[in-house]
Amino acid sequence: MNRNLVKALQVAWGLPEFRAGVRHLIDLDEVSVLLAALSVAEHDREVERSLLSLLRSGLETVEIREAVLLLLEQDEVRRPLVVAMVEPLADRPGQAAAIAAAAEDPVVRREVRAVLDNAKVRELIWQAIESQVSDDRFGLIRRAAALVVRHPSVLRLVWALRRHGVLRELRRKA
């Protein structure tokens, strides 16, 4: 799992607004243990699977989905999270700038909400993630293509990310 994502999740977990949104729905101690295990460079693949399973079940719950969207929609929450995500990208300033610009764009945030609010899209996203975890490159490509072709909100999000240069920067080598 991407260490930058793990760091961002740890920062998010430290935000009282986020924790309040999920406190009554999931075992906070379990999440804390999983995040700590992921931050270790030589963690077990099973830890990744456990966290992905927890995230998947969580995003199916409206309250948790709203808490996740809070991370993107409120300036005082989003900005420190973005800084934490792009800080490790000092050796890739283009990628850091593209991600920061996309996170500040209300169109991108609106499309992220539209994508996460659609149950069929969430299911395809999880299938694509599972394909990546299991190193099924063909399955990942097939599911990603299905997302873009079948769901206009995903296509709009991809175009918004492209406009900020996120896709170009992700393709560049470090």
VOSE-763449 format. One record per residue: residue number from 1; x negated, y, z negated of N, C-alpha, C in turn. Coordinates in nm, 2 decimals, padded with zeros to 4 digits. Atoms other than C-alpha are relative to their C-alpha. Last residue first. Layout:
VOSE-763449
BASE    k      nX      nY      nZ     caX     caY     caZ      cX      cY      cZ
BASE  NUM       X       Y       Z       X       Y       Z       X       Y       Z
...
end
This chain:
VOSE-763449
BASE    k      nX      nY      nZ     caX     caY     caZ      cX      cY      cZ
BASE  174   00.06  -00.08   00.11  -01.05   00.95   00.99  -00.14   00.04   00.04
BASE  173   00.08   00.08   00.09  -00.90   00.82   01.32  -00.07   00.10  -00.10
BASE  172   00.14  -00.03   00.00  -00.62   01.01   01.47  -00.08  -00.08  -00.10
BASE  171   00.07   00.08  -00.10  -00.28   00.84   01.51  -00.15   00.02   00.00
BASE  170   00.01   00.13   00.05  -00.15   00.99   01.19  -00.07  -00.10   00.09
BASE  169   00.11   00.01   00.10  -00.25   01.33   01.31   00.00  -00.14  -00.06
BASE  168   00.13  -00.01  -00.06  -00.04   01.30   01.63  -00.12  -00.02  -00.10
BASE  167   00.03   00.13  -00.07   00.26   01.17   01.44  -00.14   00.00   00.07
BASE  166   00.02   00.12   00.09   00.25   01.45   01.19  -00.04  -00.12   00.07
BASE  165   00.13   00.06  -00.03   00.20   01.73   01.45  -00.03  -00.12  -00.09
BASE  164   00.10  -00.04   00.10   00.47   01.95   01.31  -00.13  -00.06   00.02
BASE  163   00.01  -00.14  -00.02   00.69   01.91   01.62  -00.11   00.06  -00.10
BASE  162   00.09  -00.02  -00.12   00.63   01.53   01.60  -00.03   00.15   00.02
BASE  161   00.14   00.04   00.05   00.78   01.52   01.25  -00.10   00.03   00.11
BASE  160   00.04  -00.11   00.09   01.09   01.71   01.38  -00.14  -00.03  -00.05
BASE  159   00.03  -00.12  -00.08   01.11   01.47   01.68  -00.05   00.12  -00.09
BASE  158   00.13   00.02  -00.08   01.08   01.17   01.46  -00.04   00.12   00.07
BASE  157   00.11  -00.01   00.10   01.35   01.31   01.23  -00.13  -00.02   00.06
BASE  156   00.02  -00.14   00.04   01.58   01.37   01.52  -00.11   00.02  -00.10
BASE  155   00.06  -00.07  -00.12   01.53   01.02   01.65  -00.03   00.15  -00.03
BASE  154   00.14   00.04   00.00   01.60   00.88   01.30  -00.07   00.07   00.12
BASE  153   00.07  -00.07   00.11   01.92   01.08   01.28  -00.14  -00.03  -00.01
BASE  152   00.04  -00.13  -00.04   02.02   00.96   01.63  -00.07   00.08  -00.11
BASE  151  -00.04  -00.10   00.10   02.02   00.60   01.52  -00.05   00.14   00.03
BASE  150  -00.14   00.02   00.04   02.02   00.31   01.77   00.05   00.12  -00.09
BASE  149  -00.10   00.02  -00.11   01.71   00.39   01.98   00.14   00.01  -00.06
BASE  148   00.00  -00.12  -00.08   01.48   00.53   01.70   00.11  -00.01   00.11
BASE  147  -00.04  -00.12   00.08   01.57   00.26   01.45   00.01   00.12   00.09
BASE  146  -00.15   00.01   00.02   01.56  -00.02   01.71   00.05   00.12  -00.08
BASE  145  -00.07  -00.04  -00.13   01.21   00.10   01.82   00.15  -00.01  -00.02
BASE  144   00.02  -00.14  -00.01   01.09   00.08   01.45   00.06   00.05   00.13
BASE  143  -00.09  -00.07   00.09   01.24  -00.26   01.42  -00.01   00.15   00.00
BASE  142  -00.14   00.03  -00.05   01.07  -00.40   01.73   00.10   00.08  -00.09
BASE  141  -00.02  -00.08  -00.12   00.73  -00.24   01.64   00.15  -00.01   00.05
BASE  140   00.00  -00.14   00.03   00.74  -00.38   01.29   00.03   00.09   00.11
BASE  139  -00.13  -00.03   00.07   00.85  -00.72   01.41   00.01   00.14  -00.04
BASE  138  -00.10   00.00  -00.10   00.56  -00.73   01.66   00.14   00.03  -00.07
BASE  137   00.01  -00.12  -00.08   00.31  -00.63   01.39   00.11   00.01   00.11
BASE  136  -00.08   00.03  -00.12   00.42  -00.89   01.15   00.01   00.12   00.09
BASE  135   00.09  -00.01  -00.11   00.15  -00.82   00.88   00.06  -00.05   00.13
BASE  134   00.03   00.13  -00.04   00.38  -00.94   00.60  -00.09  -00.01   00.12
BASE  133   00.06   00.07   00.11   00.37  -00.60   00.44  -00.04  -00.14   00.04
BASE  132   00.14  -00.06   00.02   00.43  -00.43   00.78  -00.07  -00.08  -00.12
BASE  131   00.08   00.04  -00.11   00.73  -00.66   00.86  -00.15   00.05  -00.02
BASE  130   00.03   00.14   00.03   00.87  -00.60   00.51  -00.08  -00.06   00.11
BASE  129   00.10   00.00   00.11   00.85  -00.22   00.58  -00.04  -00.15  -00.03
BASE  128   00.12  -00.05  -00.05   01.03  -00.26   00.91  -00.11  -00.01  -00.10
BASE  127   00.05   00.11  -00.08   01.30  -00.47   00.75  -00.13   00.04   00.06
BASE  126   00.06   00.11   00.09   01.33  -00.21   00.48  -00.05  -00.12   00.08
BASE  125   00.12  -00.05   00.06   01.37   00.07   00.74  -00.07  -00.11  -00.09
BASE  124   00.10   00.01  -00.11   01.63  -00.14   00.93  -00.14   00.05  -00.05
BASE  123   00.03   00.14  -00.01   01.83  -00.17   00.60  -00.10  -00.03   00.11
BASE  122   00.08   00.04   00.11   01.80   00.20   00.53  -00.03  -00.15   00.01
BASE  121   00.13  -00.05  -00.02   01.93   00.28   00.88  -00.09  -00.05  -00.11
BASE  120   00.06   00.08  -00.11   02.23   00.06   00.84  -00.14   00.04   00.02
BASE  119   00.03   00.13   00.05   02.31   00.22   00.50  -00.07  -00.09   00.10
BASE  118  -00.06   00.10  -00.09   02.29   00.57   00.63  -00.04  -00.14  -00.04
BASE  117  -00.14   00.02   00.03   02.23   00.83   00.35   00.07  -00.11   00.09
BASE  116  -00.02   00.08   00.13   01.86   00.78   00.37   00.14  -00.02  -00.04
BASE  115   00.06   00.13  -00.02   01.84   00.89   00.74   00.03  -00.09  -00.13
BASE  114  -00.09   00.07  -00.09   02.07   01.19   00.69  -00.04  -00.15   00.02
BASE  113  -00.13   00.03   00.07   01.87   01.30   00.39   00.09  -00.08   00.09
BASE  112   00.03   00.10   00.10   01.54   01.27   00.58   00.13  -00.04  -00.08
BASE  111   00.00   00.12  -00.07   01.70   01.47   00.86  -00.03  -00.12  -00.09
BASE  110  -00.14   00.04  -00.04   01.79   01.75   00.63   00.01  -00.13   00.07
BASE  109  -00.07   00.05   00.13   01.44   01.75   00.48   00.14  -00.04   00.03
BASE  108   00.05   00.13   00.03   01.29   01.77   00.83   00.07  -00.06  -00.12
BASE  107  -00.05   00.09  -00.10   01.52   02.06   00.92  -00.05  -00.15  -00.02
BASE  106  -00.14   00.04   00.04   01.44   02.24   00.60   00.06  -00.10   00.10
BASE  105  -00.10  -00.03  -00.11   01.07   02.24   00.70   00.13  -00.05  -00.05
BASE  104  -00.06  -00.13   00.03   00.84   02.26   00.39   00.11   00.03   00.10
BASE  103  -00.07   00.00   00.12   00.76   01.89   00.40   00.07   00.13  -00.03
BASE  102  -00.13   00.08  -00.02   00.68   01.90   00.77   00.08   00.00  -00.13
BASE  101  -00.10  -00.08  -00.08   00.43   02.18   00.71   00.13  -00.07   00.02
BASE  100  -00.05  -00.11   00.08   00.26   01.99   00.42   00.10   00.09   00.08
BASE   99  -00.09   00.05   00.10   00.24   01.68   00.63   00.05   00.11  -00.08
BASE   98  -00.12   00.05  -00.07   00.09   01.86   00.93   00.10  -00.05  -00.10
BASE   97  -00.08  -00.12  -00.04  -00.16   02.05   00.71   00.13  -00.04   00.07
BASE   96  -00.06  -00.07   00.12  -00.28   01.74   00.54   00.08   00.11   00.04
BASE   95  -00.10   00.09   00.06  -00.32   01.55   00.87   00.07   00.07  -00.12
BASE   94  -00.12  -00.01  -00.10  -00.51   01.84   01.03   00.12  -00.08  -00.05
BASE   93  -00.08  -00.12   00.02  -00.73   01.87   00.72   00.12   00.01   00.09
BASE   92  -00.09   00.00  -00.11  -00.85   01.50   00.73   00.09   00.13  -00.01
BASE   91   00.08   00.03  -00.12  -01.15   01.49   00.50   00.08  -00.01   00.13
BASE   90   00.10  -00.11  -00.02  -00.95   01.67   00.23  -00.08  -00.02   00.13
BASE   89   00.02  -00.01  -00.15  -00.67   01.41   00.27  -00.10   00.11   00.03
BASE   88   00.09   00.10  -00.04  -00.68   01.31  -00.10  -00.04   00.01   00.15
BASE   87   00.13  -00.02   00.06  -00.52   01.65  -00.18  -00.10  -00.11   00.04
BASE   86   00.10  -00.05  -00.10  -00.24   01.60   00.07  -00.14   00.02  -00.06
BASE   85   00.01   00.09  -00.11  -00.01   01.38  -00.15  -00.12   00.04   00.10
BASE   84   00.05   00.13   00.04  -00.07   01.56  -00.47  -00.02  -00.10   00.11
BASE   83   00.15  -00.03   00.03  -00.02   01.90  -00.31  -00.06  -00.13  -00.04
BASE   82   00.07  -00.01  -00.13   00.31   01.76  -00.15  -00.15   00.02  -00.03
BASE   81   00.00   00.13  -00.05   00.43   01.65  -00.50  -00.08   00.00   00.14
BASE   80   00.11   00.08   00.07   00.34   01.98  -00.65  -00.02  -00.14   00.05
BASE   79   00.14  -00.05  -00.02   00.54   02.15  -00.38  -00.11  -00.07  -00.07
BASE   78   00.07   00.04  -00.12   00.84   01.92  -00.38  -00.14   00.05   00.01
BASE   77   00.04   00.14   00.00   00.94   01.96  -00.74  -00.08  -00.04   00.12
BASE   76   00.09   00.02   00.12   00.94   02.34  -00.78  -00.04  -00.15  -00.02
BASE   75   00.14  -00.05  -00.02   01.07   02.37  -00.42  -00.09  -00.03  -00.12
BASE   74   00.02  -00.11   00.10   01.38   02.15  -00.48  -00.15   00.04   00.01
BASE   73  -00.09  -00.12  -00.02   01.48   01.95  -00.17  -00.03   00.11  -00.10
BASE   72   00.02  -00.08  -00.13   01.21   01.69  -00.13   00.07   00.13   00.00
BASE   71   00.14  -00.02  -00.02   01.18   01.54  -00.48  -00.03   00.09   00.12
BASE   70   00.04  -00.11   00.08   01.55   01.59  -00.53  -00.15   00.04   00.02
BASE   69  -00.02  -00.12  -00.09   01.60   01.35  -00.24  -00.03   00.13  -00.08
BASE   68   00.11   00.00  -00.10   01.45   01.08  -00.46   00.01   00.12   00.09
BASE   67   00.13  -00.04   00.08   01.68   01.17  -00.75  -00.12   00.00   00.10
BASE   66  -00.01  -00.15   00.02   01.98   01.17  -00.50  -00.13   00.04  -00.08
BASE   65   00.02  -00.07  -00.13   01.88   00.82  -00.38   00.00   00.15  -00.02
BASE   64   00.14   00.01  -00.03   01.86   00.71  -00.74  -00.04   00.06   00.13
BASE   63   00.07  -00.09   00.10   02.21   00.84  -00.82  -00.15  -00.01   00.02
BASE   62  -00.01  -00.14  -00.03   02.35   00.69  -00.50  -00.08   00.09  -00.09
BASE   61  -00.08  -00.06   00.10   02.22   00.34  -00.56   00.00   00.15   00.03
BASE   60  -00.14   00.03  -00.02   02.10   00.16  -00.25   00.09   00.06  -00.10
BASE   59  -00.05  -00.09  -00.10   01.77   00.35  -00.28   00.14  -00.04   00.04
BASE   58  -00.03  -00.13   00.05   01.71   00.17  -00.61   00.06   00.09   00.10
BASE   57  -00.13   00.01   00.08   01.75  -00.18  -00.47   00.03   00.14  -00.05
BASE   56  -00.11   00.03  -00.08   01.49  -00.10  -00.21   00.13  -00.01  -00.07
BASE   55  -00.03  -00.12  -00.08   01.25   00.08  -00.44   00.13  -00.03   00.09
BASE   54  -00.06  -00.10   00.09   01.26  -00.21  -00.69   00.04   00.12   00.08
BASE   53  -00.13   00.05   00.04   01.19  -00.46  -00.41   00.08   00.09  -00.09
BASE   52  -00.08  -00.02  -00.11   00.91  -00.24  -00.28   00.14  -00.05  -00.02
BASE   51  -00.03  -00.14  -00.01   00.76  -00.22  -00.62   00.09   00.02   00.11
BASE   50  -00.08  -00.03   00.11   00.77  -00.60  -00.67   00.05   00.15   00.01
BASE   49  -00.13   00.05  -00.03   00.63  -00.66  -00.32   00.10   00.03  -00.11
BASE   48  -00.06  -00.08  -00.11   00.34  -00.43  -00.39   00.14  -00.05   00.03
BASE   47  -00.03  -00.13   00.06   00.27  -00.60  -00.72   00.07   00.09   00.10
BASE   46  -00.13   00.03   00.07   00.28  -00.94  -00.54   00.05   00.13  -00.07
BASE   45  -00.11  -00.03  -00.10   00.01  -00.81  -00.31   00.13  -00.02  -00.06
BASE   44  -00.06   00.12  -00.06  -00.22  -00.81  -00.62   00.11   00.04   00.10
BASE   43  -00.13   00.05   00.05  -00.42  -00.50  -00.70   00.05  -00.12   00.08
BASE   42  -00.01   00.15  -00.04  -00.79  -00.45  -00.62   00.13  -00.06  -00.06
BASE   41   00.03   00.02  -00.14  -00.79  -00.06  -00.61   00.02  -00.15   00.04
BASE   40   00.12   00.08   00.00  -00.60  -00.02  -00.93  -00.04  -00.04   00.14
BASE   39   00.10  -00.10  -00.01  -00.33   00.25  -00.88  -00.14  -00.07  -00.01
BASE   38   00.04  -00.04  -00.14  -00.09  -00.02  -00.79  -00.11   00.09   00.01
BASE   37   00.06   00.11  -00.07  -00.10  -00.18  -01.14  -00.04   00.04   00.14
BASE   36   00.13   00.01   00.05  -00.03   00.16  -01.30  -00.08  -00.11   00.07
BASE   35   00.08  -00.11  -00.05   00.26   00.21  -01.07  -00.14   00.00  -00.05
BASE   34   00.03   00.02  -00.14   00.40  -00.13  -01.15  -00.08   00.11   00.06
BASE   33   00.10   00.11  -00.01   00.36  -00.08  -01.53  -00.03  -00.03   00.15
BASE   32   00.13  -00.05   00.05   00.54   00.26  -01.51  -00.11  -00.11   00.01
BASE   31   00.05  -00.08  -00.11   00.82   00.11  -01.30  -00.14   00.06  -00.04
BASE   30   00.03   00.09  -00.11   00.88  -00.17  -01.55  -00.07   00.08   00.11
BASE   29   00.13   00.07   00.04   00.87   00.08  -01.84  -00.05  -00.09   00.11
BASE   28   00.11  -00.09  -00.02   01.14   00.29  -01.67  -00.14  -00.06  -00.03
BASE   27   00.09   00.02   00.12   01.38   00.00  -01.65  -00.12   00.09   00.03
BASE   26   00.10   00.09  -00.01   01.64   00.12  -01.40  -00.09   00.00  -00.12
BASE   25  -00.02   00.10  -00.10   01.97   00.29  -01.38  -00.10  -00.11   00.01
BASE   24  -00.11   00.10   00.04   02.01   00.50  -01.69   00.02  -00.11   00.10
BASE   23   00.02   00.06   00.13   01.67   00.68  -01.64   00.11  -00.11  -00.04
BASE   22   00.00   00.15  -00.01   01.70   00.73  -01.27   00.00  -00.07  -00.13
BASE   21  -00.09   00.05  -00.11   01.80   01.10  -01.23   00.00  -00.15   00.00
BASE   20  -00.14  -00.01   00.05   01.64   01.19  -01.57   00.10  -00.05   00.10
BASE   19  -00.03   00.11   00.09   01.31   01.05  -01.44   00.14   00.01  -00.06
BASE   18  -00.01   00.13  -00.07   01.32   01.27  -01.14   00.03  -00.11  -00.09
BASE   17  -00.12   00.00  -00.08   01.40   01.59  -01.33   00.02  -00.13   00.07
BASE   16  -00.11   00.03   00.08   01.13   01.51  -01.59   00.13  -00.01   00.08
BASE   15  -00.10  -00.11   00.00   00.86   01.49  -01.33   00.12  -00.03  -00.08
BASE   14   00.02  -00.09   00.11   00.59   01.24  -01.43   00.09   00.12   00.00
BASE   13  -00.04   00.07   00.12   00.73   00.97  -01.20  -00.02   00.09  -00.13
BASE   12  -00.15   00.00   00.01   00.70   01.20  -00.91   00.05  -00.05  -00.13
BASE   11  -00.03  -00.14   00.03   00.32   01.24  -00.98   00.15   00.02  -00.01
BASE   10   00.04  -00.03   00.14   00.28   00.87  -01.00   00.04   00.14  -00.04
BASE    9  -00.10   00.06   00.08   00.48   00.82  -00.68  -00.03   00.02  -00.15
BASE    8  -00.12  -00.08   00.00   00.26   01.07  -00.51   00.11  -00.06  -00.09
BASE    7   00.03  -00.12   00.07  -00.05   00.88  -00.62   00.12   00.09  -00.01
BASE    6   00.00   00.04   00.14   00.10   00.55  -00.50  -00.03   00.13  -00.09
BASE    5  -00.14   00.02   00.04   00.18   00.72  -00.17   00.00  -00.04  -00.14
BASE    4  -00.06  -00.13   00.01  -00.18   00.84  -00.14   00.15  -00.01  -00.04
BASE    3   00.04  -00.05   00.13  -00.31   00.49  -00.22   00.06   00.14  -00.02
BASE    2   00.07  -00.12  -00.01  -00.12   00.35   00.08  -00.03   00.06  -00.14
BASE    1  -00.08  -00.12   00.00   00.00   00.00   00.00  -00.09   00.12   00.00
end
